[in-house]
């Protein structure tokens, strides 16, 4: 989440979704294949409906950053950017903001949050079609997340190429 120039947290949908991995998980899938006419079967199409459930947790929490204000030196002032805690002020700055002749210009910072480390289930339902193509097996899926948690990155459409086990 981002801060405004007064140090107040602003809502932001900007996320970095680094895959961190976990030490515990569960998953399950139920899939029902629909019967087709012999003509469509001979082309290699297999439509289905599915339910997926699972979760990943016991994720090691990374170091989080909370930078309320970024102070950048004005031209002619030596030194680099200074990162300050929320509510702090740049050198020579009054509470109302940057004044003419100040050494630094203030810009808003950001705060990181750690989300998604829970054994609570995620659940989705969807439909898909497998096609045994001349290039190998292809799969198209449309799915809707019914149970999700804050921080989850849900997808409506997925496309897979490769073998099945």
Secondary structure, DSSP 8 states (H G I E B T S, - for coil): -EE-TTS-EE------------SEEEEEEEEEE----HHHHHHTEEEEEEEEEEEEE--------EEEEEEEE-TT--S--EEE-TT---TT-BTTB--TT-SEEEEEEEE--------S-EEEEEEEEEEEETTEEEEEEEEEEEE--TT----SEEEEES---
